[in-house]
Each structure stands twice: as structure tokens, then as C-alpha cells.
Amino acid sequence: MQVVGPSPTNVLDSLLHETPEIAPGSAAMVVTVTIPPGDPGSGPHRHSGPVFGYVLEGEILFELEGERPYPIKAGEAFWEPGFDVVAWQAANLRSDIASKFVAFMLCAPGVPMMTYLDEAEIRERTPLRRQ
């Protein structure tokens, strides 16, 4: 008998966002990000489209504009809508090991995958943080 579909012994944990906005003509990209022990990660930035991530190792502190920062451990997923929403931090909460995550991004054509905020925009958007 042939098994169709997932094995009954598999454990399936999923993150679903049913209607992500995608720019016409977008390109898909998969990256692996390694954050050194205790590192604050990338500065405030935005992506040109939605991002789905999965933490492979360690634990990160994730902060998306309008949401409180929260920890994401190895084996857990996260999502960013991209476009104008700012990702404030993805810091390594572990001081003893590097944290690593994989991200699948849908990037708008002709726009960098990641754009950092300048000092003026950081000041302007700081009130939108929920610390």
C-alpha cells in the first residue's frame, strides 16, 4: 500500500499567513542568517516584500513594528509583512552560541531585499514601537 500525504509519525508545525501582499514580478530568495553570541543583530530595517523565517539554532529576540519584542527559539517560525513595516531587531538572546535562522523572502523587483532606516527615520518611527 502506498502512503499518500505526510507520514502518520511526522509532526507538522506550521505558520500560516493567508494573504501576504506580494509585489507583481517579485523574486523569491532564501537566506541563512547567523547571529554571533550576544549580538544585537541587524539595525532597524524593512524588506521589499513578505518574509517567512524559521529559527534553526539558538534563540532570537524579534521585534516587529507595532508589536512587543518576543523570543523565538530553535524550531519556531516568524513572519514579517515587509514593505513599510519596520523590523526593529532580531538579536541573539544567547551569549554562549550563535543563533541561526533561515528566511524565505519575496522581494519586489528592482528594490533591495533589505533597506536600513537612517537616523531621521528611526527618530520618526520610534513612537510606533511597543516596548
Secondary structure, DSSP 8 states (H G I E B T S, - for coil): ----SS-TT--------S-----TT-EEEEEEEEE-TT---S-SEEESS-EEEEEEESEEEEEETTS--EEEETT-EEEE--TT--EEEEEE--SSS-EEEEEEEEE-TTS-SEEE--HHHHHHHGGG---
